[in-house]
């Protein structure tokens, strides 16, 4: 829920057999994974592995659970843990059960019309919850006003989008109108008039009827079933609230009911019925290793409902103290006096315990009076032993003083404390900046770790505030030496910092208050907005407000630095460190299936006068991002992506030489000697600790290799000879060079992105050498001030030895020609793959053996470089033991990579990048889904990466322009039919409901005139453009580069009375 990830683009469904085996172990953790971002966390069980919430992960809806849940409305399963009473014949028990069955059937038939299945998403990370999509249950408690009761972890503490599906499969929008600050309940509202075919009924709340031993039924969406009925008996009324996880939502200061009902994923929010059809509790969570379920009592829910019915705010009070219910034997050990215990027992004959202070928050209302272990005796003269009367007293006295009596070690203590408004320490707004989301630290999290309710909490630790290390739970203490105690402090400080400024941020993790860290972050105001979202319970939306406009970056002041002085024993090669720089690349979006958002490495300066640097394409995989170059480990300057090689693992970047002052940065000298197996070279690189490494070694092999392709296509270097060396140091150095004895560069030492491991889930990287001659076709034009214009056959080759080639039909004559052409390595090449849609794919076939190109026998991969300048090549190939002479055209390739993306419904779409074309046999559309955002409509309704969009509402979408034209005709907040084709070429149709408030349609196009290097245009649906729209407004909405045709198309939808005026303005 991606999460995360940073699980990335691929997903894995929970298999049916596994789900059936662990049906009672479902938690709020999604069954499917995706890049994350973070992966970003959702409510996950559990620090206590025995307990879990029970919403249903979205992916599980696709699982086959027909035999997993056998209970239906007409066949109610008996309670699994019922035992026969002593002395009562089993036949008598059977007669009793049969007589009760019709009553339960009547209850179920009368109540199912009030029970709803809820499909919902939290569209942004907030407080304890991450973005994602889930499914749960709820039930109508006020049919006239359209109020549905469910859990707080369903209504979400952050932005909520959801739909309720009634028993007759009518679907209606719901929005959150209340979520309790502490307890696990919330209310949703729907428009009753939208339900056309069924009478909506309400379920009465009867908390007083919950008794130990009564039979109950849980009716809801259990394990993905539209309607499941689970049975059980209430076994406890006084269980302390379950603990789910450290950084997750946890209820407290309430009892929970306990029963054995085996509810699982999706049952959260289900009503718990007694035999008379009253709701006696609310399903909330369960034990993952047993049949135990936890129900929230309805006392405080019923009270809150009355306020909501009257459109009044729900008063909630707190003294920032968590209490637990302890039996008398424990309270005596804590010092409870005999006199007080006797008084309590005489007043409450059935009482077996009292409330004890478990956590008292620093700087809270009770911190000067209460301590952990204090036994609560009374509030305002009323003896208190339960949570309900305690909360009732606090809620009635918000902003007032109450008198509290406690006992500590046998000593009676009386004090007065002012009750704080609980809503005031429950965040209802968040700030987005630099791809990060932050909110005021909540009472919910502060209570969990017993820290003051102050500070700014990083709810989504990505982008600008993605700190070093793993995990989440960061609290910001200061920014640029300014203390940060509130969200307003955060806004005020960042409003005055220029774009791209590098500033220190002091932070710590809430679950590790002993470790304080400092990170230098770069201000980012050019990719994402700086805005605040505030919860609006009337509309159910979070309203966005733009904050301070960006301050332009400061002018760069040239700086001079000195390089490290290395020992003379390192020889000539040590001078190459004066030609090496550190490269850091931060990516605001993950294009082309690339799994990371930040990469670091080293680059080699090829031309210091022009500021040209070569770096691995594993470090700079595409052109969208912030590129920083560090010279001499001291001076940080901005860089720019110049050329991305389409097939080889290198990128040319540049910097402004004027920015480094008199720093003696030098151009690396390129060796005229090609690397040869067995030759001695020097490995010159930086290790993982950024320390220089210069070691003499031997080239062990030079051979063509095939980097394994990843399941989700992403850039993969092809058609190259890799160089390996005989030193273990090479494995710890991801960037560097191989130099000859004169200190000249023979090869680059680069990191290569491989495939993702199915077992560990981590990405494989390879460290290999690449001959420096490989980059010359790109470097030479750049040094002449020209942009490289290369051509390509768009094929992938693999070497074939003579022994195999003979059996494929290679003649003796050709064998001799191969031997003569390359005595050291007798091999030819086979066409391993052709690129889908390429010209060469219509002539060349996979498994063709390439014998010669333009009359030259091809035995070395670099001999394929002839393709760079020729418009066509004369090729002799061996196909099915037959020699063919073919004229194969080449195609122009550029070094821009993906240069245009479209965002729609939270999915990022662009033309299929080269790795997609290499791995796919056909291209059904030029509209390819690269990724989707957690909590977005695309995520909620099944769009996924590695899909092509072929139609929108029946209209073909062969390219991005037609796609944009089609989706912009769709009204907001309506379902759109999206026909997609999976990567396995399986077509399907999805219905995706748009939401332009959170997920607008926009387009980003590479544009060097912009500060970020990219231009963003945000679109609104055509139906929303009024006749009063000015030409300037329309032109701003449209992508100007698409020209007058699109502008006129939009003008045509305006009222005819405005057309002449608008067209005359255009002419002017």
N, C-alpha and C positions, 0 to 999 in steps of 0.2 A: 504495500500500500504505500510501493514501492517503496516502494520502497523500496530511498533510498534509496537504488541502488539504486551501498549503492548497488544493490541489485539493479539490473538494468532492463533490457528490452524484453527478454524472454520470460515465459511463464510456464509453470508446471502445475497441472491439476492434481488434486488429491484423488488417488485411485479408489475405486469403489470398495475393494476388499479391505484396504487400510481404513477407510472411513467407517465401514461397518464394524470392524474390530474395535475401533476407538471412538465409537459414536458418542460416548459420554465424556470424551476428553476434548471436545472442541473448545477453543478459546477465541478471544478477540483477535488473535494473530492471524493474518490472512494465510490461506492455504497456498496461494500462488505468490510468486516473487517477481520483482521487476527492478530495474535499476534505480535507485534511489537516490533514490536518493537517498536517498537516503534513504538510501533509503531512509526516511522520515518515519518515526514509530507511531503505531496506533496503540490503543489500549490493549496491552499484552499481558497475559498471565504467564508467569507469576513469580514473584520472589518466593512465595509459598507455592510449590508446584502442585499442591493439592486443590487449588482453588482457581476458578476461572469464570469470567463473564460468559454470557451465552448468545451474543448476536452471531448471525451466520456469515462467515466470509463469503464474498460474492462469488468466488470461483466455485464454491461447493454447490452452487445452484445447478451447475452443469453435470454434477455427479449423478450416477444412477443409484437412487436410494430406495427403489421400490420395495426391496425386501428388508431394508434396514429398519423401517418404522412400520409396524403392522397395525398400529392402532388407528381407527377411523371413528367418525361420529356415530356410526351405528353399531360398532363393535368395540365396546369399551373394555380394555384389558384390565384384569384385576390387579390390585396392588401386589407388587412382586414380593413384598416382605411380610405379607399377612400370615400369621400363625394361628392354628386352631385353638380356641379356648379349651381349657381343661374340662373334660367331662361332657363336652358337646359333640354329638356325632357329626361326622363330615356331611352326611345327607342333610342334616338340619341346617348346617352352614350354607350348603348349596341352595336350599329353599329360601333362606334369607337373602342371599345374593340375587336370586332370580326375582324376588319380590321388589328389590331395590332398583333393578336394572331399568324398568320403565320410567322411574322417577329421574334417574340420571339422563335417560334419553330425552325426556321433556326439557330438562335443564339445558342440555346441549343444544337442542333444536331452537330453544328460545334465545339463546345467547350468541350463537355463531354469527348472527347478523351484526353484532357489535364488535366482533373480533376482526382485526385487520392485520394483514402482512405489510410490513414497512420496508421499502427499499430506499436507502438513503446514502448520502455521501457527506463527509465533511470536506469542504473544498479547499481548506487551507489548514496548515498546522497551527494549533493554538493550545497554549497551556499544556495539559497532560496528554493531549490527543494529536495524532498526526493525520494528514490528509489520507483519505481512502474511502472505499465503498463497502457497505455491509448490508445485511438484511436482518430484521428483527420483527417483533410483534408489538401490538398495542390493542387497546380496546376503548370504545366510545363511552365516555362518562357523562356527556351532555350532548344529546342528539340535536337539540334545538340550536345551540351555539356552535356545534361542530367541534367539540373538544375531545381529543384522544389522549389517554394516559399511557405513558410508556416509561422507559428508564432514562435517567440523565445521560448515561453513556450512549444512548440512542439519539436523544435530541442534540447531543454534542455541546461542548462548551464553546465551540467556534462556529463558523459559518456552516449552515445546514441547508441541504437541498434534499427533498424527499417526496415520496409518493406512497399513498396508502391504497392497498388493494383489498376490496371488500369481498365477502363470501361469494357474491355473484360475479366476481371478477370485474367489477367496475373500479376504475382507477381515478384517484383524485389527488391533487397536489395538497401537501401539508407543509406548514411552516411552524417553527418553534416559537411558542409564545412565553414559555417559562421553563427554566431548568433550575432546580434547587442548587444553592451554592455548595451544599454538603451532601445531602441525601440523594440516593440513586433513583430519582423520579423527575419527570418533566412532562410538559403538556404540548401537544401539537394542535393546530387548528386547521379545519378544512371547510370548504364551502358546501353546505348541505344540499344546495340546489343543483350541484353537479351530479348527485346520485339520482339517476332517473328511474331505475327499474327495481328498486328495493326499498322497503321501509327501514330506515335506520333506527335502531333502538339503543338505549343506554343501559349500562350495567350499574346497579347500585353498589356503593362502597359500604361495607359493614365491618370495620376493623374489630369491633367488640365481639364478633362471632368467631374469631380465630381462637380455637381451643386445642389443647393437646389431645390427640387421639381421633379428631374428626377426620372423616374421609374427604378427600379433595380431588379435583380434576384440574389439570393445567391444559388450557386450550390455546393453541397458537401455532406459529410457524416453526416447528421443531425439525431440525436437520434438513431444512429445505422443503419440507412438505407444506402444501398450501394450508392444510388443516390437520393437525395431529392432536390427539387427546391422550394425556398421560395421567396416570392415577397414582395416589399415594396417601399417606396419613401424616398429619403434623405431629412431629415428635418433640419439638422444643419451641418455646416462645421467647427465650432469653439468651439466645446466642449472640456473642459480641460480633460486630460487623466483620466480615471476611476481609483479608488483606490480599490484594491481587498482584501488585508489583510496586517497585520503588518509585518509578517515574510515571506511574499510571494513576488513573482515578481510583480512589478508595473512599468508601463511605466510613463514617465514624459517628460517635455520639448517638447511637441508636441500637436497639436490639434487632436481630433478624430472626425470622422463623426458620425452622429446619424441617425437611421432610425427605423421604426417599422416593424420587419420581423419575430419575434417569433422564432429565431434560438435557438437551444438547444445543448445538449451534443454531441460532435463529429464534430461540424461545424467549430471549430477553424481552421483557415488557408484556408477557402473557398474563392474563388474569388467573388467579387461583380461586376456583369456585368451591363453595360448599354445596350440599345436596339440594338446597333451596334456591340456587342460582345467584347467590350473593357473592360478590368479590370480597374475599377475606384477606387477600395479600397480593403482592405484585412480584412475579418471578424476576429475579435479578442475576443470580449467578449459581455456580455449582462446583462440586468437587470433581476434578478431572479423573480421579482414580477410583471413584465409587459412585453409587447412585444418589448421593446426597445432593440436595438442592437448597438454595438459600432464597428466602422470600422477604421482601421489605414490608413491614407493617403499614397499614393504611391510615393511621391516626393523623400524621402530619400532612399526608397527601389530601385527605378529606378537608382539612382546614384550609390548605392552600387553594383547593378547587373553589371554595366559596368566595374567596377574594377575587379569583380570576373570573368567575361568573359575573361578578359585580364590576368588572373592569377596574379593580383596585390593585395597587401594589401589594405584594405579600411581605408583611413585616418579618424580618429575621434578625435575631440578636445573637451576640457572641461575646465571650470574655477571652477568646483565643486560648481555650483550654480543651484538651481532649480527655474525656473520662472513659474508664472501662468499668464494667460490672464485675466485682470481685465477691466471692462467697465469704461468709462470716469468718471461717477459719483463716482466710488470708487477711481480712481486715483486722482481726485480732493480732496477727503477727506484725501488722503495720502500726499497732498501738491503739486500736479502737478500745475505748473504755467499756467496762462491764455495764456501767450505768446507761451509756448511750445504746449499746446493743440491746439491753433489756427494754429500753424505751421503744426502739424500732420494732422489736419482735412483738411487743404488746400492742403497738399501734397497727402493725401489719402482720397478723399471725402467720400468713403464708410466705412471708418474705424470708429469703435465704442469703441475702447479700446486700451490698451497698455500692455506690459509685465512688471510684477512686481516681484522683487526678493522675493521668498517665503522661501527658505532655503539657507543659506550660510554656507558651511561646515568649521568647525575649521581646521586650518592648511592647507587649500586648497589655490589655487592660488588667489582667490578673497577675502579671509577672511580679509585682511587688508584694503580693499577698499570698499567692498559692505556690506550692512546691509539689513536685512529683511525689506521690505517695500519700498526699493529704486525702482524708476520707470526708466526703461531702455529707453534711448532716441536714442542713436546711437552707432555704432561700426565702427571704422575706417572711420568716416565721413558719413556713410550710416545710414539714419533713419531706425530704426528697430521697427516694431510693431507686427511681426509674428514670429513663431518659425522657419520656414524654412530658411529665410534669416539669422537669428541668427546662426543656426547650420551650414549653408553654410560658413559663415565667420569663425567660429571657426574651422571647418574641414579643411579649406584651409590654416590655420595658425598654425598648430600644431608645437610647439616648438618655435614660434615667439611671439613677443609682439604685442598686439592690443590696440588701444586707445578706451576707453569706456567712454561714457557720460551718467550720470544718474542725476536724481533729487531726493533730499531728503528734504522734508518739504519746498519746494519752492526754495531750494538752488541748484544751478547747480554744479555738481562735475565732474571733468575730471581726468582720471588716466589711466595708462598703466599697463597691466597685461600680463604675459606670459601664453600662451595656453598650457595646459598639454595634453599629449597623453592619451586619454580615455582608450585605451586598456591596458595601464600600470597599471591601478587601477581596472582592471577586471580580476579576478583570472582565470588561466588556468592550475592549478595543485593542487593536494591535497595529503595529507600524511595519510597513514593508520598505526595505531599502537594500539595494545591491543584491537582490535575490534572496535576502534573509528576512525572516519574520520574527518580531520580538513583541513581548507583552509584559505588563507589570507582573511581578512575581505574585502568584495567587496564594491565598490562605490554604488551599488544598495542598500545594507542594510545600509551602513553608511548614505546615503542620507535620508533614511526613518526616521532615528532617530537623524539626525543632529549631528553625532559624527565624529571624525577624521577617515580617511581611513587608519587605522593601527590596528594591533592586529591580533590574530589567532582566527578564528571562528570555533566552534565545530558544524559541520554540521550534525553529527550523534552522539547524546549524549547517547551512550551506551558503554558497555565494560569498559575499563580502565578509561575513562573520563565521566562516567555516574555519575554526581554530585547529591548530595542529593536534594530532591525536585522534582517537576514535571515540564514539559515543555521543551522548547528548547531555542535557541538564546544565548548560553553562549559564552563569549569571555574570553580567558585566558590572565591574566595580568602577572603572573609570575609562574615559576616552580622551586621549590627548591631554592627560593629566587633570581632567575635570571629573570630579566625583559624579557617579550616576546612581541616584537613589530612586528616581521615579521615571516614568515614561516621558514626562515633560522635560526632565533633564536631558534625556537621550535625544529628543527632538531638537531642543535648543542648541546643544553642542554640535550636533551634526549639521544643523542648518548653516553654521558659520564656517564649515570646512570646504575648501575648493575641491572640485572634481579631480580625481587622480592623485590627491595628496596622500602621502604615506604617514600614518599616525599610529602611536602606540595604544593598545587596548589591554587593560588589565582585567583578568577574568578568573573565575574558579568554577568548579563543578559543585553543584548543590549537595551531591553525595560524597564529596571529598573536600571539605572546607579547610583542610590542613594544607592544601597545595594551591598556591596562587601562581598564575602564569601571566606572561606578557607576550602579546603577538603584535607584530607590525602589519597592519592591514592597509590596503589601498582604497581610498574613497572611490565609490562607483556611483556616478549619477548619469551615466550615458547609455546604459542598457535597460534599466528598469526604473519605474517611478518611485519617488519618495512620497508616500501617502499613508494616511491613517484610515483604518476601517473601524466603524462604530456600530455596535449592534442596535438594530431597530426591531423591537418585538412587535410593533404594529404591522410592519410589512413582512417580517421574517427574514429580511435581507440585512446585510452589513453595508452601511453606506460609506463610500470612499470619499475622502477629502485630500486633495493634493496639498502637500506641505511646502516648505520653502523651495523656491526655484533654485536650480543648480548654479553654483558659482564656477565660472570658467577656470580651467587649470592655470596654475601659475606658470609664468615663462620659465623655461629651463635655464638655470645658470650653469655654464660650463664648469666642470670640476676636473681636477687632476689627481691621479693616484699612482702609487708605485706598485710594481709587481713584487711577489715574493722573491727573495734571493736564495737560489738553490745551490747546492754544492757542485763544484766543478767536476766531480767524479761522474756526474750524470752525463757528461759529454755534450755533443752538439744538440742532441734531442731536447735538452732542457730549455732551449730558446723557444721551443714551440709553445711553452706555457704563456709566452707573451702574445700568442695568437689565439688563445682560447678564452672564451667568455662563458658565463653562466646564463642560462636561458630559462625563464619562467613564463608559463602560458596558462592563463585562467580563462576558462570557456564559460560564457553565460548560458549557453545551450549545448547539448551534446548532439552534434550533427553526425550524420553518416554512420550511426550505430556505434560511435566511439564511447567506451564505458566510463571515462573519467571526466572530471570537470577541472582538474589541475594537473599539470605535468611540469617536471623540472629536469634539467639536464645541462649538457655543455655543448657549445657550438664552436666551430673553427672559422676564424676570420680569413676569408679568401682574398678580399680586396679592401684594405684599410682605408684607402682614399675614397672609395665609393660606399664604404660601410656595408659590404656584402658578407654574410655569414651563412654557413651551411650547418644544418642541424637535422637530427633524426625526425622523420615524419611521425614517429611515435611520441615525440615531444610537442610538435606543432602539427596536428593532424588536419586542420582546416583553417580557414581564414577568419572565422568569427571568434574574437577573443581579445584579451588584453595581454600584450606581449611586452615583457620587460627583459632587458639585457643588463647584466652586471659585469662590469669591467674591473679586473684586478681585485675581485671580491670586495669592492668598495663603492664604486660609482654605479648607480642604477639609472638607466636611461630607457626611454620607450623604444620599441622596435615595431617593425611593420612586416607583414607577410608579403613576399614578392612572388614566389613561384612554388607551387606544390607539384612535385613530379607525379604523374598519374599512375606509374607502375613501380618506380623505385623508391626506396625508403629514405628520401631526403627532401628537405624543404629549404629554400633560399629565403632568408630574412634580411632585413637591412636596418641600419641605424644612421643617425646624423653624426658624422665625425666631429662636427663642431661642439657636440655636447660633452666630449670627453677631454676638452682642454689640451694639455700637453702630455696626457697619459701616453706612454710609449707602446701603444697597441700596434702590432705589426701584422702584415700579410704573411700567411704561411706560404713557404716555398713548396711547389709541387714537384715531386720527383719524376723524371722522365723514364724511370725504370719500373716496369710492371712487376707487381709482386709475384714471386714464384715459390712453389712448394719447396721447403727445405732452407730457404734463405733466412738469414738472421735479420730481425727488425727490432725496433724499440717500441714498446707500448707506452704511449704518453697519454695520460688520462687523469681524471679526478675520481677518487673512490666515493663510497657512500657517505663518508664523513667530510667530503669536499676537500680532502687532502690530495696533493699532487702525487701521482704514481708514475715513475719512469723506470721501466725494467726491460732488460734485454731478453728476447725470446726468439723462438723459431716458428715459422709458418708451418703448421702440421698438415694442412690440406686446403685446397681451393677447388670447390666443386659446386655444381648447381644444386640447390636445395629447394624444396617446396614447403613454405610455411603453411601449417595446417589451417584450413579455413574454419572460421567460427560459424556456429549454427546461425546466429544473427549476423548477416553480412556486415563487415567493416573493412577498412583499408587493410590490404595484405600485399606485401611486396612480392612481385613475381619476376621471372626472367632475369635472374642475377646469379653470379657466382659468389658464394660466401667464403670468407677466409676465417680459418680458425688458427689459434696460436697455442703454444705449449707453456702456459703459465696459469696457475690458479687465480692470480690477480685479475685476470680478464673477466672472471665471473662477478667480481665486485665492482667493476667499472662499466657503467652503461654508456659512457660517452668519451671519446678520445680519438686518437689517430695511431696509425702504425707508420713509423718513420725509418728511413734508411740510415746508414752510418753517418751521412752528412747532415742529418737533421731535416731531411726533406720528406714531405708527406707522400707515402705510397698508397695508403688506404685510410678510410674513415672507420672508426670503431663505433658501432651504433647499436642501439636497442631496437628490437623488432617486436611488434605486438603480434602475439599468436592467438590461440583459441582459448576459450574459457573451459576450465576443467569441470567435468561432470561430477567429480567426487568432492573436491574442495570448494568449488564455486569461484576460484580465483582465476585471474587472467595470467596466461603463460607469456613470459617475455624471453626472448633469445638475444644474446649478445654475440654479434658477428661482425666481421670486417667486410667492407665494400671498397673495391678499387676506386681510387680517386679519379681515374679516367672516366668513370661513369657519369660524373657530374659536368664534365667539360662541355657537352652539347648545350647545356643550359647556362653555364658560367660565361662562356665566350661571348654570346650575344649581349648578356647583361653588362659585361665590361665595356662593350662598345656602345652602351646606351640604348640597346634594342631589347624588345621583349621577345623571348624565345618563341618561335613558331615551329613546333614539332608536329610530326605526323606519326601515325601508329597503325599497325595491322590489327590491334585489339585482339590478340590471341595470347594464350598462356602455353609455354613450351616446357617440356621435361626431357632430360637426356635419356638416350637409349643406347645400350652397348651393342657391339656388333653381333654378339651371340644371339641376342633377341631379335635384332634387325634381320638377320639371315632367315630366321623362321617366319618373319613377316613378309618375306619375298625379296629382300635386298640381294641384288646380283653380285657376283664376284667382282665385276668391273667397278661397281660402286664401292665395294669394300676396299679395293685397292686405292681408289681416289680418296677415300676417307683417311686411310692409313698414311697416304702421302701428304694430305693436308694438315694432319695433326698427329705426328708420330707419338707425342707424349700422352695424348688422351684420345683414343679412337672411339668416337661417339658421334651420333647424329641426334636430331631432336624430333620429338613427336608433338603434335598438336594436342595438348591436354584439354584445353577448353577454348571455345570461341565465345566472343562477347555477344550477348543477346541484342539483336537489332543492328549489329554492325554490318558494313558492306562485306567485310571478309568472311562473315559467317554464311553468306550466300554462295561462296565459292569453295572455301576450305571446309573440311569436315574434321570433327574430332577423330583422333587416332591416325590422321595423315602423318606420314614420315616426310620431313622436309629434307630434301637432298641438296638443293642448291638454290641460291637467290641471286638473280642477275649473273648467273654463270659461275658463282663462287660456291664451293662446297662449304656448308655451314657445320662447323664442328665446335665453335666457341660461341657462347651466348652474346658476347659483345659484338660479334659479326652481324647481329640483328640490328645494330644501330643504323644500318643503311636505310631503315624504314623512316628515320627522322626527316629526311629531306625529299624523298621520292614520292610522287603522287601515285605511282603504281610500281609493282615489282613483278619480274618474271620469275616464277617459282616452279621448280620441278619437285613433285611430291610422289610418294609411293602410297597408293590407296588400294586396298584389297589385292595386293601383289601386282598392281598395274601402275606403271609410271605415267604421270600426267604432267603436262606443261601448262601452267595456268598463269594468267595475268590477274594479279590480285591488287585491288585498289587499297590505298591507305586513306586514313581520315585525320583531319586536323584535331589535335587535342590541345587544351589550354591548361594553364597552371593555376586556375582560380578555385578549383574544387566546387563544392556546392555554393552557389552565389545567390540563391533565392529560396526562401521558405515561406510557407503559409501556415498560420495557426487557425484552426477551426475546431470548436467544441473541445478545446484542450488538447487536441492532437497536432503534432507538428508534421507537416507534409512537405515534400519537395520532390524533385525529379529523382528517379532511382540513381544512386551514385554508382561509381564504377564497380565496387565490390558486389552490388546487387546484380548488375548486368553480367558479371563474371560467373556468379553462382546460379543464376536463373536461366532456364532454357528459352523462356519467352517473356515478353513484357506486355501484360494485358492493358496497362495504362501508364502514362507518365506521371501519375499522382501516387506517390509512395508514402506510406505512413512510417516515419522514422522513429517516433516515440509518442507517448501519451502521458499526460500529467495525472498524478494521483488525485482522486476526488473529482475529476472532470467528467462531463457527459460522455466523452469518448471512452473513458475508463469504466464508467457506470454501465454503459450499454454494449460493451463488447468489442469496440474497435481496439486494435492492437498493432504493435510494430510488425513489420514484415508483411503487411497487407497492402494491396492496391485498391484504390477507389475507382470503380469503373462507371458508376451512375449515381446521380443524386435525383431522387424523386422521378426516376425513369429517364432522366436526361443524361446522355453519355458525357463522360468527363475524361476525354483522352489526354488532356494536359491541364496545367495549373490555371491557365486563363479560363478555360471552360468550367473548371471546378469552381473558381471564384464567382463566375457569372451565375452558376447554378445555386450555390449556397446563399448568395446575397439576395436571391429571390424568396428565400424561406423566412417567414415571419419568426420573430423571436419567441421563445418559450413554446414551440410547437415541435411535433415529431417530424423528423426528416428520414425518408427511406434512403438508406445508404447501401448500395450494392458493392460488395467487396469481393476480392479474389485473394485467397490465402496464398502463401508462398508455395504451397503444394498444389496450387491451381484448383482449389476447391471453391466454387462460388457460393455466396450466401448473401442474404439481405438482412440488414440490421435497421432498427428504428432508434434513432438518436434524438433525444430532446435537447434542444439548444438552450443556453442561458447566457445571453450577451452581457449580463451584469458582471459575472465573474469570468466568463470565457469569451471575450469578443473575438470576432474575426479580424485578423490582421495579417500584414505581409511585411517581410523584411528582405531588402534587396541590398546587395553589396554596392556601396557608393563611397568612393574615396573622399568626397567633399564633406562628409559628415564626420563629427568628432569621433564616433565609434567605428567609422568605416562602413557602417550599414545605415540604411534609411528605413524607418518604420512608418507604415501607413495603417491606421486602424479604420475598419469599415463598419458602417451601420447598415441594417437591412434597408433595401430600397423603399419598402413600405413606410419607413419612418421618416423619409425626407418630405418635408412639407413644401407647399408652393412658395413659401416665403424664403426658401433657402437661397442664399446668394451664390453667384458664380464662384466666388472665392472659397466659400464653404464646400461646394461640390468638388472643386478642383483639389482641395486639400484631402477630401476623402478618397478620391480616385488616385490610382497610380498614374502619374503624369506620363511616364514613359510609354504607356500603352496608347497614348495619343488621343486624337480628337474623336475617334470612333466610339470609345467607351464613354466619353463625356457626352456626346450627342445621345447615346443610348440612355444615359441617365436623365438627360434633359427631357426626353420623350415621355417620361412618366409624370412630368409636372403638368399642371393644368394648362390647357391650350392658351388661356389668356396671358400666361407668363412667357410663352415660348418666344414671341417676337422680341420682347424686352431682353430676355437672356441671350438670344442669339446676337442681338445688336451689341450687347456688352462683350460677348466673345470676340466679335469683329474688332471692337476697339482695343 
